[in-house]
Amino acid sequence: MDRPRSPSSDPIGELYAGHHPWLVAWLRRRLQCPHQASDFAQDTFYRVLTAGQYASPREPRAFLATIARRILIDNGRRLRLEQAYREALEASVEHMEQAFSPEQILQAIELLERIDRALSRMKHRVRETFILRHLEGLSQDDIARHHDISVRTVQADLVEAMLACDAAMEVSDA
């Protein structure tokens, strides 16, 4: 059975007993909060305990202050990361509020299917003219050169395609 060590034979115990009040006061001056100062002091001694092999430092206060500063830096990084996460989460919630409802998505899919059926019933050149103009972004002049037809014919094909699409959309309103 292990016997508890006396503080004189325990270098970490001696460090704690001799410097804990000083460390809390040092942290309190930096943090302006006695509760946080106590927490960070405990975190500092926890790191000393879990670091592995311990050798008493020549300058214990500098040693503890270095560890405490690193904990403060780690905490600052964690707080910045948490803030960035909260901001990203808030932005995604705002985006979610602007997202389409399942009903709206279904309506859009149904409308696209009707337009697809309308396009499939069009003459090949009319359908291709519509696709080149509205999906590929070609100008009417480019489409005319592509099909070797006049710009006026391209315009007539686009009107025919638009009328067919409008008719397909009106079916949804009925």
Backbone as ProteinMPNN parsed JSONL, in Angstrom:
{"seq_chain_A": "MDRPRSPSSDPIGELYAGHHPWLVAWLRRRLQCPHQASDFAQDTFYRVLTAGQYASPREPRAFLATIARRILIDNGRRLRLEQAYREALEASVEHMEQAFSPEQILQAIELLERIDRALSRMKHRVRETFILRHLEGLSQDDIARHHDISVRTVQADLVEAMLACDAAMEVSDA", "coords_chain_A": {"N_chain_A": [[0.831, -1.169, 0.0], [0.56, 2.2, -0.872], [2.119, 4.886, 0.731], [1.04, 8.139, 1.604], [2.945, 10.871, 0.429], [4.945, 13.144, 2.218], [4.788, 16.726, 2.11], [7.415, 17.71, 2.036], [8.905, 15.726, 0.854], [7.883, 15.669, -1.618], [8.328, 17.139, -4.546], [6.576, 18.477, -6.337], [4.407, 18.961, -4.723], [5.616, 20.706, -2.911], [6.18, 22.797, -4.676], [3.58, 23.564, -5.323], [2.53, 24.273, -2.769], [4.228, 26.358, -2.093], [3.944, 28.258, -4.134], [1.399, 28.517, -5.236], [-0.529, 30.494, -4.203], [0.779, 32.855, -5.1], [0.756, 32.437, -7.904], [-2.004, 32.423, -8.473], [-2.623, 35.071, -7.799], [-1.012, 36.382, -9.696], [-2.212, 35.535, -12.085], [-4.764, 36.583, -11.666], [-4.344, 39.332, -11.886], [-3.928, 39.511, -14.621], [-6.239, 38.459, -15.758], [-8.424, 39.619, -14.541], [-10.413, 38.334, -13.128], [-11.246, 36.463, -10.426], [-12.179, 33.818, -10.301], [-11.605, 32.641, -12.794], [-8.855, 32.928, -12.637], [-8.201, 31.174, -10.552], [-9.005, 28.764, -11.755], [-7.243, 28.621, -13.972], [-4.828, 28.524, -12.636], [-5.033, 26.038, -11.4], [-5.107, 24.489, -13.727], [-2.529, 24.956, -14.592], [-0.92, 23.69, -12.632], [-1.878, 21.141, -13.024], [-0.877, 20.551, -15.558], [1.835, 20.473, -14.918], [1.85, 18.238, -13.27], [1.078, 16.206, -15.067], [3.006, 16.18, -16.978], [5.052, 14.393, -16.941], [8.278, 13.273, -16.106], [9.51, 15.15, -13.436], [11.535, 17.804, -12.503], [12.742, 19.913, -10.045], [12.536, 23.327, -10.72], [14.978, 25.975, -11.164], [14.064, 28.551, -11.092], [11.158, 28.811, -9.947], [8.84, 30.447, -10.104], [9.051, 31.739, -12.591], [8.994, 29.478, -14.172], [6.37, 28.485, -13.614], [4.913, 30.707, -14.497], [5.503, 30.69, -17.226], [4.281, 28.29, -18.058], [1.638, 28.925, -17.376], [1.188, 31.147, -19.067], [1.279, 29.869, -21.551], [-0.997, 28.287, -21.303], [-2.919, 30.31, -21.187], [-2.591, 31.36, -23.769], [-3.323, 29.106, -25.296], [-5.979, 28.946, -24.462], [-6.954, 31.375, -25.468], [-6.72, 30.874, -28.221], [-8.522, 28.748, -28.429], [-10.892, 30.071, -27.713], [-11.088, 31.896, -29.845], [-11.401, 30.1, -31.953], [-13.813, 28.894, -31.194], [-15.464, 31.146, -31.412], [-15.28, 31.671, -34.166], [-16.463, 29.333, -35.079], [-19.052, 29.628, -33.99], [-19.873, 31.903, -35.44], [-19.819, 30.893, -38.047], [-21.746, 28.934, -37.773], [-23.995, 30.512, -37.177], [-24.17, 31.88, -39.611], [-24.736, 29.742, -41.296], [-27.197, 29.007, -40.291], [-28.695, 31.267, -40.895], [-28.531, 31.012, -43.639], [-29.887, 28.632, -43.926], [-32.434, 29.456, -43.236], [-33.071, 30.85, -45.47], [-33.179, 28.921, -47.312], [-34.788, 26.726, -49.643], [-38.007, 25.308, -49.139], [-39.057, 21.858, -48.698], [-41.391, 21.507, -50.197], [-41.24, 23.583, -52.058], [-38.966, 22.8, -53.449], [-39.867, 20.407, -54.58], [-41.895, 21.423, -56.251], [-40.297, 22.913, -58.025], [-38.801, 20.87, -59.213], [-40.838, 19.42, -60.491], [-41.709, 21.384, -62.287], [-39.39, 21.697, -63.852], [-39.312, 19.159, -64.987], [-41.612, 19.263, -66.589], [-40.853, 21.278, -68.356], [-38.695, 19.996, -69.538], [-40.044, 17.902, -70.834], [-41.508, 19.465, -72.637], [-39.403, 20.537, -74.139], [-38.429, 18.191, -75.287], [-40.421, 17.618, -77.104], [-40.109, 19.496, -79.057], [-38.969, 20.617, -82.307], [-35.788, 19.51, -83.485], [-33.84, 21.552, -84.158], [-35.003, 23.834, -82.992], [-35.064, 23.16, -80.283], [-32.274, 22.84, -79.842], [-31.413, 25.434, -80.419], [-32.654, 26.852, -78.346], [-31.331, 25.7, -76.127], [-28.644, 26.368, -76.714], [-28.808, 29.129, -76.487], [-29.915, 29.697, -73.866], [-28.739, 27.966, -72.028], [-26.091, 27.559, -72.78], [-25.352, 30.133, -73.298], [-24.82, 31.428, -75.712], [-24.749, 34.018, -78.216], [-27.365, 35.366, -80.325], [-26.381, 35.804, -82.891], [-24.13, 34.085, -82.935], [-25.437, 31.633, -82.709], [-26.872, 31.627, -85.057], [-24.785, 31.456, -86.941], [-23.782, 28.965, -86.134], [-25.882, 27.181, -86.827], [-26.109, 27.821, -89.432], [-28.092, 29.584, -90.335], [-30.416, 32.375, -90.582], [-30.393, 35.277, -88.403], [-32.92, 36.127, -87.855], [-34.389, 33.765, -88.144], [-33.346, 32.357, -85.999], [-34.386, 33.937, -83.939], [-37.111, 33.452, -84.32], [-37.166, 30.704, -83.769], [-36.451, 30.783, -81.046], [-38.626, 32.162, -79.96], [-40.656, 30.307, -80.488], [-39.761, 28.185, -78.868], [-39.858, 29.379, -76.326], [-42.607, 29.888, -76.091], [-43.549, 27.265, -75.971], [-42.379, 26.427, -73.569], [-43.602, 28.249, -71.799], [-46.226, 27.368, -72.048], [-45.956, 24.853, -70.904], [-45.417, 25.569, -68.277], [-47.778, 26.837, -67.572], [-49.512, 24.722, -67.331], [-48.93, 23.801, -64.825], [-50.068, 25.702, -63.214], [-52.747, 25.258, -63.388]], "CA_chain_A": [[0.0, 0.0, 0.0], [1.353, 3.422, -0.977], [1.947, 5.893, 1.774], [1.08, 9.491, 1.062], [4.229, 11.524, 0.65], [4.881, 14.431, 2.916], [5.131, 17.796, 1.174], [8.86, 17.933, 1.923], [9.498, 14.738, -0.04], [7.154, 15.775, -2.883], [8.722, 18.428, -5.126], [5.416, 19.173, -6.913], [3.664, 19.462, -3.563], [6.338, 21.891, -2.43], [5.952, 23.855, -5.666], [2.191, 24.002, -5.155], [2.379, 24.953, -1.481], [5.026, 27.58, -2.05], [3.734, 29.241, -5.204], [0.006, 28.589, -5.693], [-1.133, 31.825, -3.982], [1.417, 33.826, -5.99], [0.288, 32.196, -9.273], [-3.393, 32.89, -8.556], [-2.571, 36.543, -7.828], [-0.424, 36.76, -10.991], [-3.248, 35.32, -13.104], [-5.881, 37.502, -11.399], [-3.974, 40.633, -12.471], [-4.052, 39.429, -16.079], [-7.58, 38.045, -16.189], [-9.445, 40.438, -13.882], [-11.485, 37.46, -12.638], [-10.642, 35.525, -9.476], [-12.579, 32.444, -10.586], [-10.78, 32.17, -13.911], [-7.474, 32.836, -12.167], [-8.09, 29.909, -9.813], [-9.091, 27.665, -12.724], [-6.011, 28.55, -14.757], [-3.76, 28.068, -11.733], [-5.177, 24.582, -11.281], [-4.679, 23.924, -15.014], [-1.065, 25.039, -14.638], [-0.361, 22.6, -11.823], [-2.257, 19.877, -13.678], [0.116, 20.314, -16.617], [3.09, 20.068, -14.283], [1.666, 16.861, -12.805], [0.913, 15.25, -16.168], [4.084, 16.349, -17.963], [6.017, 13.298, -16.876], [9.363, 13.445, -15.144], [9.571, 16.523, -12.926], [12.73, 18.241, -11.781], [12.488, 21.241, -9.467], [13.208, 24.379, -11.5], [15.738, 26.967, -10.392], [13.188, 29.722, -10.975], [9.814, 28.221, -9.989], [7.8, 31.397, -10.544], [9.2, 31.889, -14.042], [8.531, 28.202, -14.716], [4.906, 28.462, -13.545], [4.395, 31.78, -15.347], [5.627, 30.226, -18.613], [3.215, 27.313, -18.294], [0.358, 29.644, -17.317], [1.072, 31.939, -20.312], [0.927, 28.937, -22.628], [-2.405, 27.928, -21.115], [-3.694, 31.483, -21.603], [-2.53, 31.412, -25.232], [-4.179, 28.014, -25.782], [-7.365, 29.338, -24.196], [-7.292, 32.413, -26.448], [-6.921, 30.204, -29.51], [-9.776, 27.991, -28.336], [-11.998, 31.032, -27.746], [-11.204, 32.404, -31.225], [-11.951, 29.003, -32.745], [-15.223, 28.786, -30.839], [-16.146, 32.308, -31.984], [-15.38, 31.441, -35.608], [-17.452, 28.269, -35.262], [-20.379, 30.213, -33.746], [-20.197, 32.776, -36.566], [-20.123, 30.018, -39.189], [-23.019, 28.296, -37.467], [-25.021, 31.534, -37.36], [-24.302, 32.12, -41.049], [-25.413, 28.605, -41.916], [-28.603, 29.062, -39.878], [-29.307, 32.295, -41.738], [-28.646, 30.438, -44.979], [-30.942, 27.619, -43.859], [-33.711, 30.155, -43.237], [-33.312, 31.292, -46.834], [-33.226, 27.733, -48.162], [-36.111, 26.361, -50.129], [-38.703, 24.261, -48.399], [-39.209, 20.643, -49.506], [-42.487, 21.705, -51.148], [-40.729, 24.429, -53.14], [-38.042, 21.978, -54.234], [-40.698, 19.494, -55.36], [-42.517, 22.207, -57.319], [-39.27, 23.247, -59.014], [-38.477, 19.639, -59.952], [-41.975, 19.144, -61.375], [-41.68, 22.374, -63.362], [-38.284, 21.34, -64.748], [-39.716, 17.972, -65.746], [-42.554, 19.704, -67.631], [-40.072, 21.992, -69.379], [-37.942, 18.959, -70.246], [-40.971, 17.242, -71.777], [-41.795, 20.43, -73.711], [-38.217, 20.594, -75.006], [-38.304, 16.941, -76.041], [-41.422, 17.62, -78.177], [-39.751, 20.522, -80.041], [-38.095, 20.219, -83.409], [-34.399, 19.431, -83.059], [-33.149, 22.841, -84.263], [-35.608, 24.764, -82.029], [-34.562, 22.735, -78.973], [-30.857, 23.15, -79.759], [-31.312, 26.892, -80.369], [-33.02, 27.226, -76.973], [-30.251, 25.257, -75.24], [-27.459, 27.175, -76.98], [-29.025, 30.495, -76.001], [-30.212, 29.839, -72.435], [-27.859, 27.164, -71.174], [-24.697, 27.774, -73.183], [-25.101, 31.566, -73.29], [-24.394, 31.961, -77.007], [-25.551, 35.115, -78.755], [-28.179, 34.97, -81.475], [-25.488, 35.774, -84.059], [-23.341, 32.852, -82.868], [-26.343, 30.515, -82.982], [-27.165, 31.675, -86.501], [-23.614, 30.901, -87.637], [-23.697, 27.547, -85.784], [-26.883, 26.432, -87.598], [-26.094, 28.319, -90.815], [-29.42, 30.157, -90.6], [-30.435, 33.814, -90.324], [-30.69, 35.69, -87.027], [-34.386, 36.186, -87.78], [-34.844, 32.387, -87.917], [-32.981, 32.066, -84.61], [-35.362, 34.613, -83.098], [-38.38, 32.723, -84.452], [-37.002, 29.448, -83.03], [-36.469, 31.098, -79.621], [-40.016, 32.483, -79.603], [-41.382, 29.031, -80.477], [-39.327, 27.435, -77.686], [-40.369, 30.055, -75.141], [-44.051, 29.647, -76.026], [-43.735, 25.886, -75.522], [-42.028, 26.402, -72.141], [-44.667, 28.946, -71.088], [-47.393, 26.479, -72.023], [-45.654, 23.808, -69.944], [-45.522, 26.164, -66.943], [-49.189, 27.123, -67.308], [-50.132, 23.474, -66.919], [-48.731, 23.667, -63.384], [-50.94, 26.644, -62.529], [-54.132, 24.814, -63.478]], "C_chain_A": [[0.89, 1.252, 0.0], [1.057, 4.352, 0.182], [1.935, 7.266, 1.124], [2.413, 10.147, 1.403], [4.019, 12.824, 1.42], [5.287, 15.515, 1.934], [6.629, 17.997, 1.011], [9.52, 16.927, 0.995], [8.843, 14.769, -1.416], [7.474, 17.126, -3.526], [7.547, 19.184, -5.753], [4.54, 19.725, -5.79], [4.305, 20.707, -2.987], [6.121, 23.076, -3.371], [4.557, 24.44, -5.48], [2.04, 24.823, -3.876], [3.098, 26.295, -1.46], [4.62, 28.646, -3.05], [2.292, 29.35, -5.707], [-0.622, 29.954, -5.432], [-0.533, 32.897, -4.893], [0.876, 33.682, -7.415], [-1.152, 32.678, -9.449], [-3.419, 34.417, -8.64], [-2.03, 37.039, -9.168], [-1.468, 36.632, -12.104], [-4.423, 36.281, -12.914], [-5.587, 38.878, -11.994], [-4.157, 40.63, -13.991], [-5.487, 39.186, -16.536], [-8.702, 38.899, -15.61], [-10.617, 39.618, -13.356], [-10.881, 36.424, -11.694], [-10.994, 34.067, -9.768], [-11.754, 31.853, -11.737], [-9.33, 32.012, -13.472], [-7.263, 31.536, -11.408], [-8.11, 28.715, -10.755], [-7.782, 27.506, -13.504], [-4.828, 28.136, -13.885], [-3.832, 26.554, -11.576], [-4.737, 23.902, -12.576], [-3.154, 23.918, -15.118], [-0.442, 23.895, -13.842], [-0.738, 21.233, -12.393], [-1.264, 19.553, -14.79], [1.453, 19.874, -16.036], [2.988, 18.611, -13.861], [1.661, 15.848, -13.942], [2.036, 15.314, -17.195], [5.08, 15.198, -17.948], [7.045, 13.569, -15.8], [9.453, 14.903, -14.726], [10.864, 16.743, -12.18], [12.46, 19.656, -11.289], [13.24, 22.303, -10.251], [13.977, 25.34, -10.585], [14.888, 28.199, -10.133], [11.743, 29.244, -11.04], [8.734, 29.184, -10.469], [7.877, 31.632, -12.049], [8.694, 30.636, -14.747], [7.004, 28.149, -14.749], [4.286, 29.534, -14.444], [4.453, 31.378, -16.825], [4.513, 29.241, -18.947], [1.857, 28.013, -18.323], [0.149, 30.483, -18.577], [0.665, 31.044, -21.482], [-0.531, 28.5, -22.521], [-3.3, 29.092, -21.542], [-3.726, 31.611, -23.132], [-3.417, 30.327, -25.836], [-5.655, 28.358, -25.603], [-7.819, 30.405, -25.185], [-7.545, 31.821, -27.825], [-8.247, 29.456, -29.526], [-10.969, 28.928, -28.403], [-12.193, 31.607, -29.147], [-11.804, 31.342, -32.139], [-13.444, 28.832, -32.461], [-16.024, 29.936, -31.444], [-16.321, 32.13, -33.49], [-16.421, 30.366, -35.902], [-18.86, 28.815, -35.053], [-20.81, 31.101, -34.917], [-20.566, 31.951, -37.797], [-21.473, 29.339, -38.985], [-24.173, 29.277, -37.654], [-25.251, 31.811, -38.844], [-25.035, 30.968, -41.723], [-26.876, 28.571, -41.522], [-29.332, 30.105, -40.703], [-29.526, 31.762, -43.147], [-29.773, 29.412, -45.014], [-32.322, 28.271, -43.877], [-34.069, 30.616, -44.638], [-33.441, 30.103, -47.79], [-34.672, 27.435, -48.554], [-36.703, 25.259, -49.273], [-38.796, 23.018, -49.28], [-40.324, 20.789, -50.548], [-42.028, 22.544, -52.345], [-39.776, 23.636, -54.037], [-38.831, 21.029, -55.13], [-41.367, 20.23, -56.52], [-41.514, 22.541, -58.416], [-38.913, 22.029, -59.856], [-39.599, 19.314, -60.936], [-41.997, 20.107, -62.553], [-40.563, 22.066, -64.352], [-38.615, 20.099, -65.582], [-40.69, 18.347, -66.863], [-41.818, 20.446, -68.753], [-39.26, 21.0, -70.194], [-38.83, 18.237, -71.252], [-41.311, 18.177, -72.943], [-40.615, 20.518, -74.671], [-38.089, 19.328, -75.853], [-39.315, 16.87, -77.196], [-41.097, 18.645, -79.273], [-38.952, 19.904, -81.183], [-36.646, 20.329, -82.929], [-33.715, 20.8, -83.056], [-33.696, 23.842, -83.245], [-35.084, 24.443, -80.622], [-33.091, 23.118, -78.816], [-30.622, 24.656, -79.701], [-31.596, 27.385, -78.949], [-31.875, 26.885, -75.997], [-28.997, 26.098, -75.446], [-27.6, 28.584, -76.403], [-29.098, 30.545, -74.476], [-29.328, 29.008, -71.515], [-26.385, 27.382, -71.505], [-24.334, 29.252, -73.232], [-24.618, 32.147, -74.605], [-25.306, 33.093, -77.454], [-26.365, 34.607, -79.94], [-27.336, 34.911, -82.743], [-24.668, 34.485, -84.086], [-24.2, 31.63, -83.193], [-26.672, 30.461, -84.474], [-25.999, 31.089, -87.293], [-23.503, 29.395, -87.385], [-24.652, 26.704, -86.639], [-26.885, 26.787, -89.089], [-27.496, 28.763, -91.234], [-29.355, 31.642, -90.286], [-30.741, 34.081, -88.84], [-32.201, 35.739, -86.836], [-34.96, 34.785, -87.532], [-34.51, 31.958, -86.488], [-34.012, 32.686, -83.671], [-36.713, 33.888, -83.134], [-38.311, 31.397, -83.679], [-37.067, 29.695, -81.52], [-37.88, 31.44, -79.146], [-40.828, 31.198, -79.516], [-41.034, 28.225, -79.215], [-39.878, 28.067, -76.404], [-41.873, 29.852, -74.99], [-44.344, 28.232, -75.528], [-43.414, 25.759, -74.028], [-43.092, 27.103, -71.308], [-45.907, 28.072, -70.987], [-47.171, 25.36, -71.001], [-45.786, 24.337, -68.502], [-46.975, 26.455, -66.584], [-49.93, 25.876, -66.876], [-50.029, 23.319, -65.422], [-49.67, 24.58, -62.615], [-52.391, 26.15, -62.5], [-54.5, 23.853, -62.383]], "O_chain_A": [[1.845, 1.349, 0.771], [-0.095, 4.572, 0.557], [2.713, 7.536, 0.209], [2.937, 9.999, 2.507], [3.003, 13.5, 1.258], [6.058, 15.249, 1.011], [7.074, 18.417, -0.058], [10.565, 17.213, 0.41], [9.207, 13.983, -2.291], [6.946, 18.151, -3.095], [7.522, 20.414, -5.707], [3.999, 20.825, -5.898], [3.613, 21.656, -2.618], [5.907, 24.205, -2.929], [4.377, 25.658, -5.479], [1.494, 25.926, -3.896], [2.611, 27.257, -0.865], [4.915, 29.824, -2.847], [2.003, 30.212, -6.537], [-1.202, 30.534, -6.35], [-1.257, 33.752, -5.403], [0.57, 34.681, -8.066], [-1.48, 33.281, -10.471], [-4.148, 34.988, -9.451], [-2.541, 38.016, -9.716], [-1.59, 37.512, -12.957], [-5.011, 36.742, -13.893], [-6.482, 39.519, -12.545], [-4.508, 41.656, -14.573], [-5.893, 39.665, -17.595], [-9.814, 38.899, -16.138], [-11.706, 40.158, -13.159], [-10.084, 35.591, -12.124], [-10.187, 33.174, -9.507], [-11.275, 30.721, -11.661], [-8.653, 31.071, -13.886], [-6.249, 30.864, -11.602], [-7.34, 27.769, -10.589], [-7.281, 26.394, -13.673], [-3.918, 27.459, -14.364], [-2.809, 25.87, -11.616], [-4.074, 22.865, -12.541], [-2.565, 22.987, -15.667], [0.461, 23.213, -14.328], [0.02, 20.274, -12.25], [-0.857, 18.401, -14.942], [2.125, 19.007, -16.594], [3.921, 17.834, -14.064], [2.188, 14.746, -13.79], [2.015, 14.577, -18.181], [5.875, 15.062, -18.878], [6.713, 14.039, -14.712], [9.47, 15.794, -15.576], [11.238, 15.947, -11.319], [11.995, 20.502, -12.053], [14.453, 22.197, -10.43], [13.666, 25.489, -9.403], [14.986, 28.816, -9.072], [11.151, 29.275, -12.119], [7.808, 28.773, -11.168], [6.84, 31.714, -12.709], [8.047, 30.72, -15.791], [6.411, 27.813, -15.774], [3.257, 29.299, -15.078], [3.541, 31.697, -17.588], [3.877, 29.346, -19.996], [1.026, 27.731, -19.187], [-0.963, 30.526, -19.103], [-0.182, 31.412, -22.296], [-1.218, 28.361, -23.533], [-4.326, 28.88, -22.188], [-4.763, 31.93, -23.713], [-4.172, 30.586, -26.773], [-6.475, 28.095, -26.482], [-8.941, 30.35, -25.687], [-8.481, 32.223, -28.516], [-8.998, 29.517, -30.499], [-11.956, 28.625, -29.074], [-13.327, 31.788, -29.591], [-12.626, 31.654, -33.001], [-14.239, 28.647, -33.382], [-17.134, 29.729, -31.934], [-17.392, 32.408, -34.028], [-17.176, 30.477, -36.868], [-19.765, 28.513, -35.831], [-21.966, 31.061, -35.338], [-21.517, 32.278, -38.506], [-22.249, 29.192, -39.929], [-25.207, 28.923, -38.221], [-26.391, 31.96, -39.283], [-25.856, 31.184, -42.615], [-27.72, 28.155, -42.316], [-30.45, 29.871, -41.163], [-30.556, 32.017, -43.771], [-30.518, 29.324, -45.99], [-33.266, 27.727, -44.452], [-35.249, 30.758, -44.961], [-33.781, 30.284, -48.959], [-35.625, 27.837, -47.886], [-35.995, 24.396, -48.755], [-38.63, 23.118, -50.496], [-40.215, 20.257, -51.652], [-42.378, 22.258, -53.49], [-39.794, 23.797, -55.258], [-38.502, 20.864, -56.305], [-41.403, 19.723, -57.641], [-41.838, 22.463, -59.601], [-38.741, 22.139, -61.071], [-39.334, 18.971, -62.088], [-42.269, 19.705, -63.685], [-40.765, 22.162, -65.563], [-38.236, 20.012, -66.75], [-40.604, 17.805, -67.965], [-42.116, 20.269, -69.934], [-39.147, 21.143, -71.412], [-38.419, 17.988, -72.386], [-41.393, 17.742, -74.092], [-40.807, 20.569, -75.886], [-37.682, 19.396, -77.013], [-39.092, 16.141, -78.162], [-41.753, 18.653, -80.314], [-38.351, 18.838, -81.052], [-36.329, 21.148, -82.066], [-33.082, 21.173, -82.068], [-32.927, 24.624, -82.686], [-34.708, 25.343, -79.87], [-32.697, 23.659, -77.782], [-29.718, 25.108, -78.999], [-30.872, 28.226, -78.417], [-31.51, 27.699, -75.15], [-28.354, 26.501, -74.477], [-26.636, 29.158, -75.896], [-28.41, 31.356, -73.856], [-29.191, 29.33, -70.335], [-25.536, 27.389, -70.613], [-23.153, 29.601, -73.211], [-24.063, 33.245, -74.625], [-26.488, 33.123, -77.113], [-26.08, 33.542, -80.488], [-27.562, 34.044, -83.587], [-24.524, 33.862, -85.138], [-23.747, 30.706, -83.869], [-26.739, 29.386, -85.07], [-26.211, 30.307, -88.22], [-23.173, 28.633, -88.294], [-24.275, 25.635, -87.12], [-27.562, 26.149, -89.894], [-28.011, 28.398, -92.291], [-28.342, 32.121, -89.775], [-31.273, 33.226, -88.132], [-32.699, 35.421, -85.756], [-35.925, 34.643, -86.78], [-35.304, 31.274, -85.842], [-34.46, 32.043, -82.722], [-37.371, 33.732, -82.105], [-39.275, 31.011, -83.017], [-37.668, 28.906, -80.791], [-38.279, 31.048, -78.05], [-41.603, 31.015, -78.577], [-41.917, 27.654, -78.576], [-40.314, 27.355, -75.499], [-42.361, 29.663, -73.876], [-45.278, 28.025, -74.754], [-44.115, 25.05, -73.305], [-43.454, 26.623, -70.234], [-46.565, 28.043, -69.947], [-48.108, 24.967, -70.306], [-46.226, 23.606, -67.614], [-47.364, 26.334, -65.422], [-50.895, 25.972, -66.118], [-50.933, 22.767, -64.795], [-50.037, 24.272, -61.481], [-53.175, 26.594, -61.661], [-55.639, 23.389, -62.326]]}, "name": "protein", "num_of_chains": 1, "seq": "MDRPRSPSSDPIGELYAGHHPWLVAWLRRRLQCPHQASDFAQDTFYRVLTAGQYASPREPRAFLATIARRILIDNGRRLRLEQAYREALEASVEHMEQAFSPEQILQAIELLERIDRALSRMKHRVRETFILRHLEGLSQDDIARHHDISVRTVQADLVEAMLACDAAMEVSDA"}
